[in-house]
Amino acid sequence: MPLTNAKSWSQMCDKQARMIENMRSHFPERHQSLTELGRYWRELKRQIDCGDVMQVHQIK
C-alpha cells in the first residue's frame, strides 16, 4: 500500500541520496560508506515509488 505522501518522501529520499553522494568528493576516506548510504536512500526511494513501503498502522 503506498504512503499517502509518497511523492514528498520520494523527493526527500532523492535529495538525501544526492547530498550524500556529493559528499564523497569532500570526504574521500569515507567514499565507500557514503556510497553505501546513498544506495540505501535510493533503495528506499524505489520502494516508495513502487508502493512497497508499509504505513505505520500496518506494522505490528
PDB file of N, CA, C and O in Angstrom:
ATOM      1  N   MET A   1       0.844  -1.180   0.000  1.00  0.00           N
ATOM      2  CA  MET A   1       0.000   0.000   0.000  1.00  0.00           C
ATOM      3  C   MET A   1       0.890   1.243   0.000  1.00  0.00           C
ATOM      4  O   MET A   1       1.763   1.362   0.860  1.00  0.00           O
ATOM      5  N   PRO A   2       0.697   2.155  -0.922  1.00  0.00           N
ATOM      6  CA  PRO A   2       1.551   3.340  -0.994  1.00  0.00           C
ATOM      7  C   PRO A   2       1.284   4.319   0.152  1.00  0.00           C
ATOM      8  O   PRO A   2       0.177   4.388   0.685  1.00  0.00           O
ATOM      9  N   LEU A   3       2.301   5.057   0.509  1.00  0.00           N
ATOM     10  CA  LEU A   3       2.145   6.110   1.504  1.00  0.00           C
ATOM     11  C   LEU A   3       1.275   7.214   0.929  1.00  0.00           C
ATOM     12  O   LEU A   3       1.290   7.454  -0.278  1.00  0.00           O
ATOM     13  N   THR A   4       0.516   7.886   1.787  1.00  0.00           N
ATOM     14  CA  THR A   4      -0.342   8.962   1.300  1.00  0.00           C
ATOM     15  C   THR A   4       0.478  10.158   0.828  1.00  0.00           C
ATOM     16  O   THR A   4       0.038  10.912  -0.040  1.00  0.00           O
ATOM     17  N   ASN A   5       1.655  10.331   1.391  1.00  0.00           N
ATOM     18  CA  ASN A   5       2.528  11.433   0.989  1.00  0.00           C
ATOM     19  C   ASN A   5       3.788  10.886   0.309  1.00  0.00           C
ATOM     20  O   ASN A   5       4.890  11.393   0.516  1.00  0.00           O
ATOM     21  N   ALA A   6       3.604   9.860  -0.492  1.00  0.00           N
ATOM     22  CA  ALA A   6       4.725   9.160  -1.119  1.00  0.00           C
ATOM     23  C   ALA A   6       5.566  10.078  -1.998  1.00  0.00           C
ATOM     24  O   ALA A   6       6.790   9.946  -2.034  1.00  0.00           O
ATOM     25  N   LYS A   7       4.934  10.993  -2.695  1.00  0.00           N
ATOM     26  CA  LYS A   7       5.692  11.879  -3.582  1.00  0.00           C
ATOM     27  C   LYS A   7       6.690  12.715  -2.779  1.00  0.00           C
ATOM     28  O   LYS A   7       7.837  12.877  -3.195  1.00  0.00           O
ATOM     29  N   SER A   8       6.267  13.239  -1.651  1.00  0.00           N
ATOM     30  CA  SER A   8       7.168  14.037  -0.806  1.00  0.00           C
ATOM     31  C   SER A   8       8.303  13.193  -0.259  1.00  0.00           C
ATOM     32  O   SER A   8       9.453  13.631  -0.241  1.00  0.00           O
ATOM     33  N   TRP A   9       7.986  11.982   0.189  1.00  0.00           N
ATOM     34  CA  TRP A   9       9.014  11.074   0.701  1.00  0.00           C
ATOM     35  C   TRP A   9       9.999  10.698  -0.400  1.00  0.00           C
ATOM     36  O   TRP A   9      11.206  10.649  -0.165  1.00  0.00           O
ATOM     37  N   SER A  10       9.498  10.437  -1.578  1.00  0.00           N
ATOM     38  CA  SER A  10      10.348  10.068  -2.705  1.00  0.00           C
ATOM     39  C   SER A  10      11.313  11.198  -3.042  1.00  0.00           C
ATOM     40  O   SER A  10      12.499  10.962  -3.273  1.00  0.00           O
ATOM     41  N   GLN A  11      10.806  12.415  -3.068  1.00  0.00           N
ATOM     42  CA  GLN A  11      11.653  13.572  -3.356  1.00  0.00           C
ATOM     43  C   GLN A  11      12.705  13.765  -2.272  1.00  0.00           C
ATOM     44  O   GLN A  11      13.853  14.095  -2.571  1.00  0.00           O
ATOM     45  N   MET A  12      12.320  13.562  -1.010  1.00  0.00           N
ATOM     46  CA  MET A  12      13.252  13.700   0.095  1.00  0.00           C
ATOM     47  C   MET A  12      14.353  12.647   0.001  1.00  0.00           C
ATOM     48  O   MET A  12      15.523  12.952   0.232  1.00  0.00           O
ATOM     49  N   CYS A  13      13.988  11.416  -0.334  1.00  0.00           N
ATOM     50  CA  CYS A  13      14.985  10.352  -0.484  1.00  0.00           C
ATOM     51  C   CYS A  13      15.967  10.680  -1.598  1.00  0.00           C
ATOM     52  O   CYS A  13      17.168  10.451  -1.455  1.00  0.00           O
ATOM     53  N   ASP A  14      15.466  11.211  -2.703  1.00  0.00           N
ATOM     54  CA  ASP A  14      16.333  11.587  -3.822  1.00  0.00           C
ATOM     55  C   ASP A  14      17.297  12.690  -3.407  1.00  0.00           C
ATOM     56  O   ASP A  14      18.481  12.634  -3.740  1.00  0.00           O
ATOM     57  N   LYS A  15      16.807  13.687  -2.687  1.00  0.00           N
ATOM     58  CA  LYS A  15      17.666  14.778  -2.221  1.00  0.00           C
ATOM     59  C   LYS A  15      18.732  14.264  -1.261  1.00  0.00           C
ATOM     60  O   LYS A  15      19.894  14.663  -1.346  1.00  0.00           O
ATOM     61  N   GLN A  16      18.340  13.384  -0.352  1.00  0.00           N
ATOM     62  CA  GLN A  16      19.287  12.820   0.597  1.00  0.00           C
ATOM     63  C   GLN A  16      20.379  12.038  -0.132  1.00  0.00           C
ATOM     64  O   GLN A  16      21.563  12.190   0.170  1.00  0.00           O
ATOM     65  N   ALA A  17      19.982  11.210  -1.083  1.00  0.00           N
ATOM     66  CA  ALA A  17      20.943  10.401  -1.828  1.00  0.00           C
ATOM     67  C   ALA A  17      21.926  11.292  -2.581  1.00  0.00           C
ATOM     68  O   ALA A  17      23.132  11.047  -2.558  1.00  0.00           O
ATOM     69  N   ARG A  18      21.418  12.318  -3.245  1.00  0.00           N
ATOM     70  CA  ARG A  18      22.292  13.220  -3.996  1.00  0.00           C
ATOM     71  C   ARG A  18      23.260  13.957  -3.074  1.00  0.00           C
ATOM     72  O   ARG A  18      24.443  14.086  -3.389  1.00  0.00           O
ATOM     73  N   MET A  19      22.763  14.439  -1.937  1.00  0.00           N
ATOM     74  CA  MET A  19      23.601  15.157  -0.990  1.00  0.00           C
ATOM     75  C   MET A  19      24.727  14.246  -0.469  1.00  0.00           C
ATOM     76  O   MET A  19      25.887  14.653  -0.410  1.00  0.00           O
ATOM     77  N   ILE A  20      24.374  13.030  -0.098  1.00  0.00           N
ATOM     78  CA  ILE A  20      25.363  12.078   0.415  1.00  0.00           C
ATOM     79  C   ILE A  20      26.372  11.716  -0.663  1.00  0.00           C
ATOM     80  O   ILE A  20      27.572  11.653  -0.396  1.00  0.00           O
ATOM     81  N   GLU A  21      25.898  11.479  -1.869  1.00  0.00           N
ATOM     82  CA  GLU A  21      26.804  11.144  -2.973  1.00  0.00           C
ATOM     83  C   GLU A  21      27.753  12.304  -3.289  1.00  0.00           C
ATOM     84  O   GLU A  21      28.908  12.074  -3.646  1.00  0.00           O
ATOM     85  N   ASN A  22      27.284  13.530  -3.163  1.00  0.00           N
ATOM     86  CA  ASN A  22      28.136  14.697  -3.394  1.00  0.00           C
ATOM     87  C   ASN A  22      29.205  14.842  -2.311  1.00  0.00           C
ATOM     88  O   ASN A  22      30.267  15.411  -2.560  1.00  0.00           O
ATOM     89  N   MET A  23      28.932  14.336  -1.125  1.00  0.00           N
ATOM     90  CA  MET A  23      29.885  14.418  -0.020  1.00  0.00           C
ATOM     91  C   MET A  23      31.118  13.547  -0.262  1.00  0.00           C
ATOM     92  O   MET A  23      32.162  13.769   0.352  1.00  0.00           O
ATOM     93  N   ARG A  24      31.007  12.566  -1.144  1.00  0.00           N
ATOM     94  CA  ARG A  24      32.131  11.657  -1.396  1.00  0.00           C
ATOM     95  C   ARG A  24      33.373  12.396  -1.880  1.00  0.00           C
ATOM     96  O   ARG A  24      34.493  12.005  -1.549  1.00  0.00           O
ATOM     97  N   SER A  25      33.188  13.456  -2.658  1.00  0.00           N
ATOM     98  CA  SER A  25      34.358  14.195  -3.159  1.00  0.00           C
ATOM     99  C   SER A  25      35.026  15.012  -2.044  1.00  0.00           C
ATOM    100  O   SER A  25      36.218  15.310  -2.130  1.00  0.00           O
ATOM    101  N   HIS A  26      34.280  15.369  -1.018  1.00  0.00           N
ATOM    102  CA  HIS A  26      34.832  16.139   0.096  1.00  0.00           C
ATOM    103  C   HIS A  26      35.456  15.245   1.160  1.00  0.00           C
ATOM    104  O   HIS A  26      36.331  15.675   1.912  1.00  0.00           O
ATOM    105  N   PHE A  27      35.001  14.005   1.216  1.00  0.00           N
ATOM    106  CA  PHE A  27      35.489  13.060   2.218  1.00  0.00           C
ATOM    107  C   PHE A  27      35.895  11.754   1.537  1.00  0.00           C
ATOM    108  O   PHE A  27      35.207  10.743   1.677  1.00  0.00           O
ATOM    109  N   PRO A  28      37.007  11.769   0.803  1.00  0.00           N
ATOM    110  CA  PRO A  28      37.408  10.571   0.050  1.00  0.00           C
ATOM    111  C   PRO A  28      37.648   9.352   0.939  1.00  0.00           C
ATOM    112  O   PRO A  28      37.490   8.216   0.494  1.00  0.00           O
ATOM    113  N   GLU A  29      38.029   9.588   2.194  1.00  0.00           N
ATOM    114  CA  GLU A  29      38.255   8.461   3.094  1.00  0.00           C
ATOM    115  C   GLU A  29      36.950   7.765   3.481  1.00  0.00           C
ATOM    116  O   GLU A  29      36.972   6.655   4.014  1.00  0.00           O
ATOM    117  N   ARG A  30      35.838   8.399   3.221  1.00  0.00           N
ATOM    118  CA  ARG A  30      34.515   7.843   3.525  1.00  0.00           C
ATOM    119  C   ARG A  30      33.752   7.438   2.261  1.00  0.00           C
ATOM    120  O   ARG A  30      32.546   7.194   2.306  1.00  0.00           O
ATOM    121  N   HIS A  31      34.459   7.371   1.147  1.00  0.00           N
ATOM    122  CA  HIS A  31      33.815   7.108  -0.142  1.00  0.00           C
ATOM    123  C   HIS A  31      32.939   5.859  -0.113  1.00  0.00           C
ATOM    124  O   HIS A  31      31.790   5.900  -0.553  1.00  0.00           O
ATOM    125  N   GLN A  32      33.465   4.762   0.394  1.00  0.00           N
ATOM    126  CA  GLN A  32      32.712   3.504   0.387  1.00  0.00           C
ATOM    127  C   GLN A  32      31.476   3.584   1.273  1.00  0.00           C
ATOM    128  O   GLN A  32      30.394   3.172   0.853  1.00  0.00           O
ATOM    129  N   SER A  33      31.611   4.098   2.477  1.00  0.00           N
ATOM    130  CA  SER A  33      30.455   4.164   3.376  1.00  0.00           C
ATOM    131  C   SER A  33      29.403   5.155   2.873  1.00  0.00           C
ATOM    132  O   SER A  33      28.205   4.913   3.020  1.00  0.00           O
ATOM    133  N   LEU A  34      29.844   6.271   2.280  1.00  0.00           N
ATOM    134  CA  LEU A  34      28.882   7.229   1.726  1.00  0.00           C
ATOM    135  C   LEU A  34      28.175   6.660   0.503  1.00  0.00           C
ATOM    136  O   LEU A  34      26.994   6.930   0.287  1.00  0.00           O
ATOM    137  N   THR A  35      28.885   5.879  -0.291  1.00  0.00           N
ATOM    138  CA  THR A  35      28.268   5.226  -1.451  1.00  0.00           C
ATOM    139  C   THR A  35      27.190   4.256  -0.984  1.00  0.00           C
ATOM    140  O   THR A  35      26.097   4.212  -1.549  1.00  0.00           O
ATOM    141  N   GLU A  36      27.499   3.484   0.043  1.00  0.00           N
ATOM    142  CA  GLU A  36      26.535   2.536   0.580  1.00  0.00           C
ATOM    143  C   GLU A  36      25.321   3.250   1.166  1.00  0.00           C
ATOM    144  O   GLU A  36      24.186   2.822   0.954  1.00  0.00           O
ATOM    145  N   LEU A  37      25.550   4.319   1.890  1.00  0.00           N
ATOM    146  CA  LEU A  37      24.453   5.085   2.460  1.00  0.00           C
ATOM    147  C   LEU A  37      23.576   5.685   1.364  1.00  0.00           C
ATOM    148  O   LEU A  37      22.350   5.692   1.480  1.00  0.00           O
ATOM    149  N   GLY A  38      24.195   6.182   0.314  1.00  0.00           N
ATOM    150  CA  GLY A  38      23.439   6.700  -0.827  1.00  0.00           C
ATOM    151  C   GLY A  38      22.579   5.621  -1.466  1.00  0.00           C
ATOM    152  O   GLY A  38      21.447   5.880  -1.875  1.00  0.00           O
ATOM    153  N   ARG A  39      23.124   4.404  -1.550  1.00  0.00           N
ATOM    154  CA  ARG A  39      22.353   3.278  -2.100  1.00  0.00           C
ATOM    155  C   ARG A  39      21.131   2.959  -1.252  1.00  0.00           C
ATOM    156  O   ARG A  39      20.067   2.638  -1.783  1.00  0.00           O
ATOM    157  N   TYR A  40      21.283   3.047   0.063  1.00  0.00           N
ATOM    158  CA  TYR A  40      20.136   2.802   0.947  1.00  0.00           C
ATOM    159  C   TYR A  40      19.014   3.797   0.684  1.00  0.00           C
ATOM    160  O   TYR A  40      17.842   3.426   0.629  1.00  0.00           O
ATOM    161  N   TRP A  41      19.389   5.078   0.521  1.00  0.00           N
ATOM    162  CA  TRP A  41      18.375   6.095   0.236  1.00  0.00           C
ATOM    163  C   TRP A  41      17.720   5.845  -1.124  1.00  0.00           C
ATOM    164  O   TRP A  41      16.510   6.017  -1.272  1.00  0.00           O
ATOM    165  N   ARG A  42      18.514   5.441  -2.114  1.00  0.00           N
ATOM    166  CA  ARG A  42      17.960   5.138  -3.443  1.00  0.00           C
ATOM    167  C   ARG A  42      17.012   3.929  -3.378  1.00  0.00           C
ATOM    168  O   ARG A  42      15.979   3.910  -4.047  1.00  0.00           O
ATOM    169  N   GLU A  43      17.367   2.935  -2.577  1.00  0.00           N
ATOM    170  CA  GLU A  43      16.516   1.755  -2.433  1.00  0.00           C
ATOM    171  C   GLU A  43      15.214   2.123  -1.728  1.00  0.00           C
ATOM    172  O   GLU A  43      14.149   1.646  -2.119  1.00  0.00           O
ATOM    173  N   LEU A  44      15.281   2.956  -0.705  1.00  0.00           N
ATOM    174  CA  LEU A  44      14.060   3.398  -0.037  1.00  0.00           C
ATOM    175  C   LEU A  44      13.176   4.167  -1.013  1.00  0.00           C
ATOM    176  O   LEU A  44      11.959   3.980  -1.023  1.00  0.00           O
ATOM    177  N   LYS A  45      13.773   5.027  -1.829  1.00  0.00           N
ATOM    178  CA  LYS A  45      13.010   5.761  -2.851  1.00  0.00           C
ATOM    179  C   LYS A  45      12.330   4.792  -3.806  1.00  0.00           C
ATOM    180  O   LYS A  45      11.159   4.968  -4.142  1.00  0.00           O
ATOM    181  N   ARG A  46      13.062   3.763  -4.248  1.00  0.00           N
ATOM    182  CA  ARG A  46      12.491   2.773  -5.158  1.00  0.00           C
ATOM    183  C   ARG A  46      11.303   2.063  -4.509  1.00  0.00           C
ATOM    184  O   ARG A  46      10.273   1.855  -5.151  1.00  0.00           O
ATOM    185  N   GLN A  47      11.445   1.699  -3.251  1.00  0.00           N
ATOM    186  CA  GLN A  47      10.350   1.026  -2.546  1.00  0.00           C
ATOM    187  C   GLN A  47       9.137   1.930  -2.423  1.00  0.00           C
ATOM    188  O   GLN A  47       8.003   1.486  -2.606  1.00  0.00           O
ATOM    189  N   ILE A  48       9.372   3.189  -2.113  1.00  0.00           N
ATOM    190  CA  ILE A  48       8.268   4.150  -2.006  1.00  0.00           C
ATOM    191  C   ILE A  48       7.585   4.323  -3.354  1.00  0.00           C
ATOM    192  O   ILE A  48       6.357   4.322  -3.434  1.00  0.00           O
ATOM    193  N   ASP A  49       8.378   4.472  -4.417  1.00  0.00           N
ATOM    194  CA  ASP A  49       7.824   4.673  -5.753  1.00  0.00           C
ATOM    195  C   ASP A  49       7.021   3.466  -6.230  1.00  0.00           C
ATOM    196  O   ASP A  49       6.080   3.611  -7.010  1.00  0.00           O
ATOM    197  N   CYS A  50       7.393   2.272  -5.759  1.00  0.00           N
ATOM    198  CA  CYS A  50       6.680   1.048  -6.150  1.00  0.00           C
ATOM    199  C   CYS A  50       5.524   0.720  -5.206  1.00  0.00           C
ATOM    200  O   CYS A  50       4.758  -0.210  -5.460  1.00  0.00           O
ATOM    201  N   GLY A  51       5.398   1.476  -4.124  1.00  0.00           N
ATOM    202  CA  GLY A  51       4.336   1.208  -3.159  1.00  0.00           C
ATOM    203  C   GLY A  51       4.645   0.047  -2.236  1.00  0.00           C
ATOM    204  O   GLY A  51       3.730  -0.562  -1.682  1.00  0.00           O
ATOM    205  N   ASP A  52       5.931  -0.274  -2.060  1.00  0.00           N
ATOM    206  CA  ASP A  52       6.323  -1.406  -1.227  1.00  0.00           C
ATOM    207  C   ASP A  52       6.521  -1.062   0.241  1.00  0.00           C
ATOM    208  O   ASP A  52       6.763  -1.962   1.045  1.00  0.00           O
ATOM    209  N   VAL A  53       6.427   0.194   0.615  1.00  0.00           N
ATOM    210  CA  VAL A  53       6.673   0.603   1.996  1.00  0.00           C
ATOM    211  C   VAL A  53       5.363   0.574   2.764  1.00  0.00           C
ATOM    212  O   VAL A  53       4.344   1.103   2.319  1.00  0.00           O
ATOM    213  N   MET A  54       5.416  -0.057   3.925  1.00  0.00           N
ATOM    214  CA  MET A  54       4.206  -0.171   4.734  1.00  0.00           C
ATOM    215  C   MET A  54       3.945   1.120   5.502  1.00  0.00           C
ATOM    216  O   MET A  54       4.873   1.832   5.885  1.00  0.00           O
ATOM    217  N   GLN A  55       2.674   1.403   5.717  1.00  0.00           N
ATOM    218  CA  GLN A  55       2.308   2.532   6.543  1.00  0.00           C
ATOM    219  C   GLN A  55       2.423   2.120   8.008  1.00  0.00           C
ATOM    220  O   GLN A  55       2.374   0.933   8.332  1.00  0.00           O
ATOM    221  N   VAL A  56       2.575   3.104   8.888  1.00  0.00           N
ATOM    222  CA  VAL A  56       2.805   2.836  10.301  1.00  0.00           C
ATOM    223  C   VAL A  56       1.704   1.972  10.901  1.00  0.00           C
ATOM    224  O   VAL A  56       2.006   1.066  11.678  1.00  0.00           O
ATOM    225  N   HIS A  57       0.453   2.214  10.573  1.00  0.00           N
ATOM    226  CA  HIS A  57      -0.626   1.437  11.176  1.00  0.00           C
ATOM    227  C   HIS A  57      -0.653  -0.015  10.702  1.00  0.00           C
ATOM    228  O   HIS A  57      -1.386  -0.825  11.270  1.00  0.00           O
ATOM    229  N   GLN A  58       0.119  -0.362   9.686  1.00  0.00           N
ATOM    230  CA  GLN A  58       0.180  -1.734   9.190  1.00  0.00           C
ATOM    231  C   GLN A  58       1.274  -2.549   9.879  1.00  0.00           C
ATOM    232  O   GLN A  58       1.289  -3.777   9.782  1.00  0.00           O
ATOM    233  N   ILE A  59       2.176  -1.880  10.566  1.00  0.00           N
ATOM    234  CA  ILE A  59       3.306  -2.561  11.207  1.00  0.00           C
ATOM    235  C   ILE A  59       2.863  -3.083  12.563  1.00  0.00           C
ATOM    236  O   ILE A  59       2.287  -2.349  13.366  1.00  0.00           O
ATOM    237  N   LYS A  60       3.138  -4.356  12.808  1.00  0.00           N
ATOM    238  CA  LYS A  60       2.761  -4.959  14.092  1.00  0.00           C
ATOM    239  C   LYS A  60       3.973  -5.500  14.781  1.00  0.00           C
ATOM    240  O   LYS A  60       3.866  -6.048  15.878  1.00  0.00           O
TER     241      LYS A  60
END
